[in-house]
Structures are given as C-alpha cells and as structure tokens.
Amino acid sequence: METLQGELFADGFVFLEGPRWHQGALYVSDMFGKKLLRIGSDGSRTTLLDVPSRPSGSGFLPDGSQLLVSMVDRRVLRIKGDDVSEYADLNDVTNADLNDMVVNANGDAYVGNFGFDLFGGAEPAPGNIVLLPGLGGEPRVVAEDANFPNGMVITPDGKRLISAETFGNQLTQYDIDPDGGLSNKRLFASTGEYTPDGICLDAEGAVWIASFVTDEFVRVKEGGEVTHRVAPGRAAVACALGGEGRNTLFMLSAETDIERLAQGDSKAFIETVKVDVPGAGIP
C-alpha cells in the first residue's frame, strides 16, 4: 500500500459533507455550520444557502440546477439561481435523517438515510435508498436493509450504483434498471476495519473511501484490495476527485467524534493530494 501526503486547501468550517466538483469549483455542505458553500480553486468561499435543517448530499440536474438534501426535515431542495424550492418531501418513505445523494445524467436522484436517530443515541436499524425520478413521478424506495447507507457513486456507463454502508464495513453495488430502480444487489468490497463514509470513483473502477473511525482515506479496488492511503490524523468524512483533469483528491476531515458532533463540537478541514488515476462517473 502506498501512503500519500495531503496538503491543506481550506479550513475554518464546522463539519463538511457532500463534496462535488462542478464547473471549476468545489461545492460542499457544512452540515453543522448549516450552510451550502462554493469553494473556488484558490480556496475562496461563498455561502450559497443557509440550511437550518442541516445540509448533506447534493447533485446537479440536466438544466444546471442543484439538488440539496435537507437532513432533519427529510426534504430535498432545488436551487436555481436565487430561487430555492422544495423538490421532494421524503417523510412518507423514510424514518430518519436523510444523508448523502447522487444524481445521474438523466436527473434521477438517489437519496440515502440513517435508518435511526444516530445523534439521539437510538439503537441501530437499517436504512434505505429512495429514488426521485428525473422525469417526474413519486419518490419510491429502491433499496432496503442497508447498514447506514452513505456515499454513492454512479459508474461512467450509468449502469451501476455503488453505495457505502458505513456500519456494515462494506461497499455494495447495484444494477440500475431502465426505470431507475436498483437490482442485483451484491458486494463490491468488504472494507474490514475501514468504515466508508463519503466515496468517489476513479477511471480504473477503484473507489476512494473516507473511513471515519480509522481517520484515513483509502483507495479500494473491487474485491477489497487497498492500494493507497492518506491519513490526516482526524476523522475522514468525504472525498471527491476534481480539479483540472480530475486528478486532485479533495479530502474532507474533522476534529470530532459522534458524541461531540451531536453537540456541534467540530472543526473541519479540506486537504488535497494529486493522484495518478483521475476521477470518473458521478459525482
């Protein structure tokens, strides 16, 4: 395994999630800072939206508008310029805080949820993945019995979705059906001690995972081989491949733990490292 060294890109945040490289900038959700931010290539930041119910995953529709998860009230927002509207209310199909999201090229949005009240100390329970069809229609559950579904990626051909199951210590993959449904659930990789949170995909089909509990980012091939790691010395939360050529790994980390985070006690950082294999697929 090769160990890489990250460099500080930006800091001064509370707890960052959902990094998305889009049109020359990094979009991130400061979950406990309750803001959606745009980070320029020079590290400058712009607050795009205040989100009282905590923001998390996001994605972009074909028309360029951005979808954003509002966690606690279980809604998905749509942001188009200065206009912000409710895109979907998922209270009827979920029973816990919403989490990460990925949006494919057709505008189909896949949204995961905790499955239980993590910050309230509830007993763990399975979560699900909900589809918001891009061509209209009601939200529907397309995957169940996921052990804390978290980061998700879609392969370049649009035919597979890979999801992190944080407390299941694994990456799970599904086929994407013509109607947007998910089928043929199977293992992509067991991750052993690593607890995959946010993830991103590269052009060789390997997945970079942020391992929250072990404080490191690791690159995992299908089947489980780990080829690279970056250890920032604090909780690893999420990652994205972006920048010119998508050869920059943006790594979001935080000085916190689950108990402290429930109280909003956290300091977040973005680090970067150049990698040989560029990003691929969505996001």
N, C-alpha and C positions, 0 to 999 in steps of 0.2 A: 504494500500500500504506500502511495506517495503522499507526503504531507506538504500542503501548500500554506503560505502565509498571507493572510488578508491585510489590507490597509484601510484605515478609517476614511470613510467617504462623507458621512454626516452624523451628527449626534444632537442631543437636546430634545429627544422625544420621550414619550411615556412607555408605550408598548405597541410596536409596529406589527402589522399583518398585511397579507394580500399584496405583495409587490407585483406590479405589472409594468413592463416596459412597453411604451406606446408612443409612437411619433416623436422619438428623440428625448423622452423624459420617463422618469420612474414615478408611477402612481402608487401610493401606499396609504393604508388605513392606520391611523394612530388610534387603536381600539380604546384604550383608556384615556387618551387625550381627547377622544370623541371628535376627531376631525379626519376628513379626507384631504390628502396633501399631494401636490405635484412637486417632485424634486427634479430640478434641472440638471443637465450634465455637469455643471460646475458646482453642484451641491446646494444651490439656492432653492428656497422652498416657498410655495404658495399654498395657502389654505383655500381649498375649493368649496368645502361644505362643512358645517358643524352638524354632527350626528349624535344627538343626545342619547339614543339607544345603542350606541357603540357600533362603529362600522367594522366590517371584516372583508370578506372576499369581494372582488369586483371583476368586471369584464366589459367588453365593448360590442355593441350591436353593429350590424352591417351599415347602418346610417351614421355611425360615429358616436352615437350617444353612449353614455356609460351606465351600466347597471351596478348597483352597490347594495350589499347586504346590510340591513339594519338589524342587529342581532336580537336584542331583548324583546322588541315588539314583533319580531318574526315577519318583517316586511322586506321586500326588495324595492329599492328606489331607482328611478330613471332620471339621469341628469343630462340635459341637452342645453348647452349654453348656460343661461341664468335660470332656466326653468327646471324645477325639481318636482317630480310627481311620484305617486305610488304606482309601481309597475305590477306588484303582486302582493297579496296578503296570504301568508302560508300557515296561519294559525290552525286551519282545518286539517292540515296534512303533517304537522309537526307538533311536538310537545315539549320542546326545549329550545334554548338559544340557537339561532342559525349560526353557521360557521363559514366555511370557505365556499367558493363558487368558481365555475369555469363556464365560459360562453363560447360555443363553437361558431364556425363560419356562417352557419345558417341562422344564427341568433338563438339557437336552443341554449338555455341556461340550466346548469345542473348545480343544485344547492344542497350542501350537507348540513347536519345539525348535531349538537352534542348528544342528544338522546336522554340526558338527565341534567339536573341542576348542579353542574360542576362546581361553581363558586359557592353554592349553598351547602356543599358537603353531602349531597344526596348519594345513595348507592348507585353504582354504575349500571347503565341499561343501554341496550343497542340503539343506535341512531339509524336514520335512513337518508337516501338521496332523492331529492324531488326534482322533476323536470318542469321547467317553464317553457312550453313550446314556442319557438320563434315565429311560427305562422299563426299564432293565436290558439285558443283552447285553454282549458282549465289546468292548473298545476296538478301533477299526479306523481305518486311515489313510484320510482323505477328501480330502486334497490333497497333492501331491508337487511336487518340483522348485521349492520356494520358496527365494528367496535371503535366508536368515536371517529366517524368519517371526517377527514380533514382536507388537506390539499389535494387537488385534482389536476390532471393534465389530459389533453387530447392529442393523439398521435397525428403526424402530418397528413396522413391519408384520411383522417376524420373517422376512422373505423373502430378505434379503441379508446376507452377512457381508463386511466389508471388512477386509483384513489389511495391515499394514505389512510391506514387505520391505526391511529396513534397508540391506543392502548392494546391493540391486537399485535403490535410489533410486526407489521407486515404491510406490503403494497399489494393491492388487489386490482385485477384488471377485468374489464367487461367489454363485450362487443357492443357497438352502437347500432341499433336496428334502424331501418329506414324511417320509422315514425319517431325516432329519437329515444326510444326505450333502451334499456340496458339488459343484456342477456349473457349467458355463458360465463357466469362469474367464476373466476379461477385465480390462483395465486400468481403474482408476478415475482415476488421475492419475500421470503421471511427475512426480517431485519435483525433478529437476535436481540441484543441489548439496546439497539437503537430504537427510538420512539419517533417515528416520522410525523412531523407536523406539516409545514408547508413544503411543497416539492416543485421541481421543474424538470423538463425533459431535454436531452441533448440529441444531436444528429446521429449518434450511434445507438440510440434507443436506451441509453442508461438514464437513470433518474437520480438527480441530486436531491437529498432529503435534509431537512433541518431536524436534528434529533434533540428535542427539548431537554430530556432528562440527562443525556450524556454530554451536553454542551459542545456539540460539534456538528459540522456539515459533512456529509459523506456522499460519495458517488457510488451508486449501486447498479450493477448490471442485472438483467433478468436472470433469475436463478439464485441471486444473493451475493455474488462476488463484489467485494468492496475494493475499489481501485484508488480512490483519493479521499483525503480528509482535510478539513480546515477546522482548527479548534480555537475559537475566540476566547475561551475561558469564562463564558457565561451562557445562559440558556439560548440555544439556537431555535429560532421561531419560524422563519420562512426564507425562501430564496427565489431568485429569478435570474435568467440568462438574458442579458440585454446589451446595450451599448453598440458601437459600430461592429457589424458582423456578428452580433450576439455572442461575443467571446468574453464578456465580462460577467462574472457571477456576483450578483448583488446579494449580500447576506445580512439578514435582519436578526439581531440578537438583543437580549435584555438582561440586566442585572435584577433578577427577581426569582420567585418560585410561585407555585399555585396559590399558597396561602397568602403570601404578600400581595400577589397580583389581585386577589379578590378585594383587597383594601386600596387598590390603585397605587401600591408601592412598587415602582418600577422605573428604570432608566433604560432607554432603548438606543441602539446604535445601528448604523448601516456601514458595513465594510465591503470592500470589493477585492477580487482577485482575477487575474487573467487566466483563462483555461484554453486548452488546445482544441477541444471539441465544442463547436458552437451550439447554441440553443436551437430547438426545433419544436414544431407543433404549437399548441396553445395551452397556457398563455405564454 
